[in-house]
Amino acid sequence: MFRWLCYLITCITLSACSPPEPEDDILMPIQTLIERGNVVEMRAAIESREITIEALTGAYLERIRDLDNKTNAIIALNPQALDDARALDASGASRDDLPPLFGIPVLIKDNIETRELPTTAGSLALKNNLTGRDAPIVAHLRSQGAVILGKTNLSEWANFRSSRSASGWSAVGGQTWNPHDLTRTPCGSSAGSAAAVSARFAPLAIGTETDGSIVCPAHINGVVGIKPTVGALSAALIVPISHSQDTAGPMALDVASAALLLDAMAGSDRFTAGLDGASLSGKRIGVVRSATGYHESVDEAFNDAIALMSGSGAIMVEDLTLKSTLKSFRSDTFNVLLYEFKHDLNAYLAGLPNDLNTLDLGKLIEFNAHNAAEEMSWFQQENFVAAEAKGSLEEEEYLTALANAQRETREDGIDRLLKEHQLDALIAPTGGPAWTIDQVNGDRWLGGFSTYPAVSGYPHVTVPMGMVHGLPVGLSITAGKDQDASIIALAHAFELARAVGSPMPDL
């Protein structure tokens, strides 16, 4: 019924319509396009007038309305989405130079400003934060002709309010659930973005990361996630945590689609530069064994990935360790976040073009205390309180912590391994399988590989590598600063060699 309805909508909106040619494996009915989620295929169907943008957008909106009651991934839909789609259909009919994302629906994490909808970061304090502005990365998408479908739920304040939170919960959006198992976590903080792509609510979504908030939800929901080099994308008009670590990044069902979104967000084409002819042959890949050992089935999937890469011609350099011996490493990295959160959030709030610009971190702490029944029924705000107690970014504690953290993760960490072993990249399991949601006790982390790429500010890609007891797990690939295109190409080559797409949950 869904397939026929999509085709009927398409025929109504086109002046002439004929069934897809069965021998053409690019131009497919809308349902198949949605299941595959491949941007190149969608663009081909739009450009050929096989489908309309309005029909594609409408089909995604229908799927969200039918199924998001199960995942709770969407915090708000764009009321202008169908009007925007119709306008794109009209403007694209006479063009032969359509951009790569023309007509492609995209979901945006709700800590990134879009002009039609409030930007809440999941907090009731910002529920009316309608700015009328697009973050620069969103403005780039619109210039490409992307359809802003809506905004996704997230871990409130990007999971920084408390160390005992349950990922994917916010006071505004409630709890997001993993579409592969509705009792399990979607991870966070970009929970809704990853769950939405996995559930086929959009082919593309944008998340943000400070430490793991793109790669953890991407791998746990069985999709591709890219955390680019910090600074590669504008961070303007995004609710911040840390200017030294924050970045937005794309999620998609395949590497090439994610890379196209990253290009569009940046307003360049540098991230897709290595996709054509991408190969593992002759590449020296370092295996970070210090990031394994917390789950035997994850290790088995990782070993299968290593064997696949080796069989594809990669030179695997085994038994590498990426682990700090600096006793203050954990406290240093946390102190950096505390200092920068207070400074960066206060600056963001002061720059709001509405009456919320009188807020600051201290007033948010008061707001949460006064609204504890809604805001703090499951976890507290000890991180907010600790950040408020910090001073300026000129204090010696901050400067020392930042220098220590960056040295340990850069020249004494990732850069050292790459140089000593003449490596093209490092790999590790992204993390463990999804744990059961427990709002009383919070998240149950087994292990993961996000801190070194996050604190260093270096690029990090996660790509599906297998299933553990029916739950997706991902392979992490990282390298040095600005090596985004090269590790994206490696992830693409691995994906092609594995020849298994992102798993589709049964909703």
LINWOGI-V805272 format. One record per residue. N is the residue number from 1. RES is the residue in one letter. OMEGA is omega in radians with two decimals (NA if undefined). Layout:
BEGIN
n=N res=RES omega=OMEGA
n=N res=RES omega=OMEGA
END
This chain:
BEGIN
n=1 res=M omega=-3.13
n=2 res=F omega=-3.13
n=3 res=R omega=-3.11
n=4 res=W omega=3.13
n=5 res=L omega=3.13
n=6 res=C omega=-3.12
n=7 res=Y omega=3.13
n=8 res=L omega=3.10
n=9 res=I omega=-3.14
n=10 res=T omega=-3.11
n=11 res=C omega=3.14
n=12 res=I omega=-3.04
n=13 res=T omega=3.06
n=14 res=L omega=3.10
n=15 res=S omega=3.07
n=16 res=A omega=-3.06
n=17 res=C omega=3.06
n=18 res=S omega=-3.09
n=19 res=P omega=3.08
n=20 res=P omega=3.08
n=21 res=E omega=-3.04
n=22 res=P omega=-3.12
n=23 res=E omega=-3.10
n=24 res=D omega=-3.08
n=25 res=D omega=3.09
n=26 res=I omega=-3.08
n=27 res=L omega=-3.00
n=28 res=M omega=3.03
n=29 res=P omega=-3.01
n=30 res=I omega=-3.12
n=31 res=Q omega=3.13
n=32 res=T omega=3.07
n=33 res=L omega=3.13
n=34 res=I omega=-3.13
n=35 res=E omega=-3.10
n=36 res=R omega=3.08
n=37 res=G omega=-3.08
n=38 res=N omega=-3.03
n=39 res=V omega=-3.13
n=40 res=V omega=3.12
n=41 res=E omega=3.12
n=42 res=M omega=3.14
n=43 res=R omega=3.11
n=44 res=A omega=3.13
n=45 res=A omega=3.09
n=46 res=I omega=-3.07
n=47 res=E omega=-3.13
n=48 res=S omega=-3.07
n=49 res=R omega=3.05
n=50 res=E omega=3.04
n=51 res=I omega=3.00
n=52 res=T omega=3.07
n=53 res=I omega=3.10
n=54 res=E omega=-3.14
n=55 res=A omega=3.12
n=56 res=L omega=3.13
n=57 res=T omega=3.13
n=58 res=G omega=3.13
n=59 res=A omega=3.08
n=60 res=Y omega=3.12
n=61 res=L omega=3.10
n=62 res=E omega=3.14
n=63 res=R omega=3.10
n=64 res=I omega=-3.10
n=65 res=R omega=-3.14
n=66 res=D omega=-2.90
n=67 res=L omega=-3.06
n=68 res=D omega=3.01
n=69 res=N omega=3.11
n=70 res=K omega=-3.04
n=71 res=T omega=-3.11
n=72 res=N omega=-3.12
n=73 res=A omega=-3.02
n=74 res=I omega=3.12
n=75 res=I omega=3.11
n=76 res=A omega=3.03
n=77 res=L omega=3.12
n=78 res=N omega=-3.11
n=79 res=P omega=-3.13
n=80 res=Q omega=-2.98
n=81 res=A omega=-3.12
n=82 res=L omega=3.07
n=83 res=D omega=3.10
n=84 res=D omega=-3.14
n=85 res=A omega=3.11
n=86 res=R omega=3.13
n=87 res=A omega=3.11
n=88 res=L omega=3.06
n=89 res=D omega=-3.11
n=90 res=A omega=-3.08
n=91 res=S omega=-3.09
n=92 res=G omega=-3.05
n=93 res=A omega=-3.07
n=94 res=S omega=-3.07
n=95 res=R omega=3.03
n=96 res=D omega=-3.11
n=97 res=D omega=-3.06
n=98 res=L omega=3.10
n=99 res=P omega=-3.07
n=100 res=P omega=-3.12
n=101 res=L omega=-3.09
n=102 res=F omega=3.11
n=103 res=G omega=-3.08
n=104 res=I omega=3.12
n=105 res=P omega=-3.14
n=106 res=V omega=3.02
n=107 res=L omega=-3.02
n=108 res=I omega=3.07
n=109 res=K omega=-3.00
n=110 res=D omega=2.83
n=111 res=N omega=3.14
n=112 res=I omega=-3.04
n=113 res=E omega=2.93
n=114 res=T omega=-2.95
n=115 res=R omega=-3.05
n=116 res=E omega=-2.93
n=117 res=L omega=3.03
n=118 res=P omega=3.05
n=119 res=T omega=-2.90
n=120 res=T omega=-2.95
n=121 res=A omega=3.12
n=122 res=G omega=-3.04
n=123 res=S omega=3.06
n=124 res=L omega=3.11
n=125 res=A omega=-3.11
n=126 res=L omega=-3.05
n=127 res=K omega=3.12
n=128 res=N omega=-3.08
n=129 res=N omega=3.08
n=130 res=L omega=-3.04
n=131 res=T omega=-3.06
n=132 res=G omega=-3.08
n=133 res=R omega=2.93
n=134 res=D omega=2.92
n=135 res=A omega=-3.13
n=136 res=P omega=3.14
n=137 res=I omega=3.09
n=138 res=V omega=3.09
n=139 res=A omega=3.08
n=140 res=H omega=3.13
n=141 res=L omega=3.14
n=142 res=R omega=3.13
n=143 res=S omega=3.07
n=144 res=Q omega=-3.10
n=145 res=G omega=3.06
n=146 res=A omega=3.08
n=147 res=V omega=3.08
n=148 res=I omega=-3.00
n=149 res=L omega=-3.11
n=150 res=G omega=-3.09
n=151 res=K omega=-3.04
n=152 res=T omega=3.08
n=153 res=N omega=-3.07
n=154 res=L omega=2.93
n=155 res=S omega=-3.02
n=156 res=E omega=-3.09
n=157 res=W omega=3.10
n=158 res=A omega=3.05
n=159 res=N omega=-3.08
n=160 res=F omega=-3.09
n=161 res=R omega=-3.06
n=162 res=S omega=3.07
n=163 res=S omega=-3.09
n=164 res=R omega=-3.11
n=165 res=S omega=2.98
n=166 res=A omega=-3.07
n=167 res=S omega=3.08
n=168 res=G omega=3.11
n=169 res=W omega=2.97
n=170 res=S omega=3.14
n=171 res=A omega=3.12
n=172 res=V omega=-2.99
n=173 res=G omega=-3.05
n=174 res=G omega=-3.06
n=175 res=Q omega=2.97
n=176 res=T omega=-3.11
n=177 res=W omega=3.12
n=178 res=N omega=-3.09
n=179 res=P omega=3.11
n=180 res=H omega=3.09
n=181 res=D omega=-2.97
n=182 res=L omega=3.03
n=183 res=T omega=-2.96
n=184 res=R omega=-3.06
n=185 res=T omega=2.92
n=186 res=P omega=-2.97
n=187 res=C omega=-3.06
n=188 res=G omega=0.16
n=189 res=S omega=-3.12
n=190 res=S omega=-3.02
n=191 res=A omega=-3.08
n=192 res=G omega=-3.14
n=193 res=S omega=-3.13
n=194 res=A omega=3.14
n=195 res=A omega=-3.12
n=196 res=A omega=3.10
n=197 res=V omega=3.13
n=198 res=S omega=-3.13
n=199 res=A omega=3.14
n=200 res=R omega=3.01
n=201 res=F omega=3.04
n=202 res=A omega=3.08
n=203 res=P omega=-3.06
n=204 res=L omega=3.03
n=205 res=A omega=3.10
n=206 res=I omega=2.99
n=207 res=G omega=3.00
n=208 res=T omega=3.14
n=209 res=E omega=2.88
n=210 res=T omega=3.02
n=211 res=D omega=3.05
n=212 res=G omega=-2.97
n=213 res=S omega=2.91
n=214 res=I omega=-2.96
n=215 res=V omega=3.14
n=216 res=C omega=3.11
n=217 res=P omega=3.12
n=218 res=A omega=-3.08
n=219 res=H omega=-3.10
n=220 res=I omega=3.11
n=221 res=N omega=3.03
n=222 res=G omega=3.12
n=223 res=V omega=3.08
n=224 res=V omega=3.04
n=225 res=G omega=3.12
n=226 res=I omega=2.95
n=227 res=K omega=-3.10
n=228 res=P omega=3.01
n=229 res=T omega=3.13
n=230 res=V omega=-3.10
n=231 res=G omega=3.11
n=232 res=A omega=3.09
n=233 res=L omega=3.04
n=234 res=S omega=3.06
n=235 res=A omega=-3.10
n=236 res=A omega=3.09
n=237 res=L omega=2.99
n=238 res=I omega=3.13
n=239 res=V omega=-2.92
n=240 res=P omega=2.79
n=241 res=I omega=-2.94
n=242 res=S omega=-3.12
n=243 res=H omega=3.12
n=244 res=S omega=-3.11
n=245 res=Q omega=-3.04
n=246 res=D omega=2.93
n=247 res=T omega=2.92
n=248 res=A omega=3.11
n=249 res=G omega=-3.05
n=250 res=P omega=2.97
n=251 res=M omega=-3.11
n=252 res=A omega=3.12
n=253 res=L omega=3.09
n=254 res=D omega=-3.02
n=255 res=V omega=-3.09
n=256 res=A omega=3.11
n=257 res=S omega=3.10
n=258 res=A omega=-3.14
n=259 res=A omega=3.07
n=260 res=L omega=3.08
n=261 res=L omega=3.12
n=262 res=L omega=3.05
n=263 res=D omega=-3.10
n=264 res=A omega=3.11
n=265 res=M omega=-3.10
n=266 res=A omega=-3.05
n=267 res=G omega=-3.14
n=268 res=S omega=3.08
n=269 res=D omega=-3.03
n=270 res=R omega=-3.04
n=271 res=F omega=3.10
n=272 res=T omega=-3.00
n=273 res=A omega=-3.06
n=274 res=G omega=-3.04
n=275 res=L omega=3.13
n=276 res=D omega=-3.14
n=277 res=G omega=3.13
n=278 res=A omega=-3.07
n=279 res=S omega=3.01
n=280 res=L omega=-3.04
n=281 res=S omega=3.10
n=282 res=G omega=-3.14
n=283 res=K omega=3.11
n=284 res=R omega=-3.02
n=285 res=I omega=3.11
n=286 res=G omega=-3.11
n=287 res=V omega=-3.08
n=288 res=V omega=-3.10
n=289 res=R omega=3.10
n=290 res=S omega=3.12
n=291 res=A omega=3.12
n=292 res=T omega=3.00
n=293 res=G omega=-3.12
n=294 res=Y omega=3.08
n=295 res=H omega=-3.01
n=296 res=E omega=-3.13
n=297 res=S omega=3.03
n=298 res=V omega=3.10
n=299 res=D omega=3.12
n=300 res=E omega=3.09
n=301 res=A omega=3.11
n=302 res=F omega=3.11
n=303 res=N omega=3.06
n=304 res=D omega=3.12
n=305 res=A omega=3.10
n=306 res=I omega=3.13
n=307 res=A omega=3.12
n=308 res=L omega=3.13
n=309 res=M omega=3.11
n=310 res=S omega=3.12
n=311 res=G omega=3.09
n=312 res=S omega=3.03
n=313 res=G omega=3.11
n=314 res=A omega=3.07
n=315 res=I omega=-3.05
n=316 res=M omega=3.12
n=317 res=V omega=-2.92
n=318 res=E omega=2.91
n=319 res=D omega=3.09
n=320 res=L omega=-3.12
n=321 res=T omega=3.07
n=322 res=L omega=-3.04
n=323 res=K omega=-3.05
n=324 res=S omega=3.01
n=325 res=T omega=3.11
n=326 res=L omega=-3.05
n=327 res=K omega=-3.09
n=328 res=S omega=-3.00
n=329 res=F omega=-3.09
n=330 res=R omega=3.13
n=331 res=S omega=3.11
n=332 res=D omega=-3.10
n=333 res=T omega=3.14
n=334 res=F omega=3.12
n=335 res=N omega=3.08
n=336 res=V omega=-3.13
n=337 res=L omega=3.14
n=338 res=L omega=-3.14
n=339 res=Y omega=-3.05
n=340 res=E omega=3.11
n=341 res=F omega=-3.14
n=342 res=K omega=-3.10
n=343 res=H omega=-3.01
n=344 res=D omega=-3.14
n=345 res=L omega=3.12
n=346 res=N omega=3.11
n=347 res=A omega=3.11
n=348 res=Y omega=-3.10
n=349 res=L omega=-3.13
n=350 res=A omega=-3.11
n=351 res=G omega=3.14
n=352 res=L omega=-3.13
n=353 res=P omega=3.13
n=354 res=N omega=-3.04
n=355 res=D omega=3.03
n=356 res=L omega=-3.12
n=357 res=N omega=3.02
n=358 res=T omega=3.13
n=359 res=L omega=2.91
n=360 res=D omega=-3.07
n=361 res=L omega=3.12
n=362 res=G omega=3.14
n=363 res=K omega=3.05
n=364 res=L omega=3.08
n=365 res=I omega=3.10
n=366 res=E omega=3.12
n=367 res=F omega=-3.14
n=368 res=N omega=3.12
n=369 res=A omega=-3.13
n=370 res=H omega=3.14
n=371 res=N omega=-3.00
n=372 res=A omega=-3.10
n=373 res=A omega=3.13
n=374 res=E omega=-3.01
n=375 res=E omega=-2.99
n=376 res=M omega=3.12
n=377 res=S omega=-3.09
n=378 res=W omega=-3.13
n=379 res=F omega=-2.97
n=380 res=Q omega=-3.08
n=381 res=Q omega=-3.06
n=382 res=E omega=3.09
n=383 res=N omega=3.06
n=384 res=F omega=-3.12
n=385 res=V omega=3.13
n=386 res=A omega=3.13
n=387 res=A omega=-3.14
n=388 res=E omega=-3.14
n=389 res=A omega=-3.12
n=390 res=K omega=3.14
n=391 res=G omega=-3.05
n=392 res=S omega=3.12
n=393 res=L omega=3.06
n=394 res=E omega=-3.09
n=395 res=E omega=-3.09
n=396 res=E omega=3.14
n=397 res=E omega=3.14
n=398 res=Y omega=-3.08
n=399 res=L omega=3.12
n=400 res=T omega=3.14
n=401 res=A omega=-3.14
n=402 res=L omega=3.13
n=403 res=A omega=3.13
n=404 res=N omega=-3.06
n=405 res=A omega=-3.11
n=406 res=Q omega=3.09
n=407 res=R omega=-3.11
n=408 res=E omega=-3.07
n=409 res=T omega=-3.12
n=410 res=R omega=-3.00
n=411 res=E omega=3.10
n=412 res=D omega=-3.08
n=413 res=G omega=-3.06
n=414 res=I omega=-3.12
n=415 res=D omega=-3.12
n=416 res=R omega=-3.14
n=417 res=L omega=3.14
n=418 res=L omega=-3.10
n=419 res=K omega=-3.08
n=420 res=E omega=-3.04
n=421 res=H omega=3.12
n=422 res=Q omega=-3.02
n=423 res=L omega=2.98
n=424 res=D omega=-3.08
n=425 res=A omega=3.01
n=426 res=L omega=3.09
n=427 res=I omega=3.07
n=428 res=A omega=2.95
n=429 res=P omega=3.13
n=430 res=T omega=-3.13
n=431 res=G omega=3.13
n=432 res=G omega=3.09
n=433 res=P omega=-3.08
n=434 res=A omega=3.10
n=435 res=W omega=3.12
n=436 res=T omega=3.12
n=437 res=I omega=3.13
n=438 res=D omega=-3.09
n=439 res=Q omega=3.11
n=440 res=V omega=-3.07
n=441 res=N omega=-3.13
n=442 res=G omega=-3.04
n=443 res=D omega=3.09
n=444 res=R omega=-3.12
n=445 res=W omega=3.02
n=446 res=L omega=-3.10
n=447 res=G omega=3.14
n=448 res=G omega=-3.09
n=449 res=F omega=3.10
n=450 res=S omega=-2.94
n=451 res=T omega=-3.10
n=452 res=Y omega=3.05
n=453 res=P omega=-3.10
n=454 res=A omega=-3.07
n=455 res=V omega=3.10
n=456 res=S omega=-3.04
n=457 res=G omega=-3.07
n=458 res=Y omega=-3.08
n=459 res=P omega=-3.05
n=460 res=H omega=3.09
n=461 res=V omega=2.94
n=462 res=T omega=-3.11
n=463 res=V omega=-3.11
n=464 res=P omega=3.12
n=465 res=M omega=3.13
n=466 res=G omega=3.14
n=467 res=M omega=3.08
n=468 res=V omega=-3.10
n=469 res=H omega=3.11
n=470 res=G omega=-3.12
n=471 res=L omega=-3.11
n=472 res=P omega=2.96
n=473 res=V omega=-3.02
n=474 res=G omega=3.06
n=475 res=L omega=3.09
n=476 res=S omega=3.06
n=477 res=I omega=3.13
n=478 res=T omega=3.09
n=479 res=A omega=-3.04
n=480 res=G omega=-3.11
n=481 res=K omega=3.07
n=482 res=D omega=3.06
n=483 res=Q omega=-3.07
n=484 res=D omega=-3.05
n=485 res=A omega=-3.09
n=486 res=S omega=3.14
n=487 res=I omega=3.01
n=488 res=I omega=3.10
n=489 res=A omega=3.09
n=490 res=L omega=3.10
n=491 res=A omega=3.11
n=492 res=H omega=3.12
n=493 res=A omega=3.08
n=494 res=F omega=3.14
n=495 res=E omega=3.12
n=496 res=L omega=3.13
n=497 res=A omega=-3.13
n=498 res=R omega=3.05
n=499 res=A omega=3.06
n=500 res=V omega=-3.10
n=501 res=G omega=3.08
n=502 res=S omega=-3.06
n=503 res=P omega=3.12
n=504 res=M omega=-3.14
n=505 res=P omega=3.12
n=506 res=D omega=3.14
n=507 res=L omega=NA
END
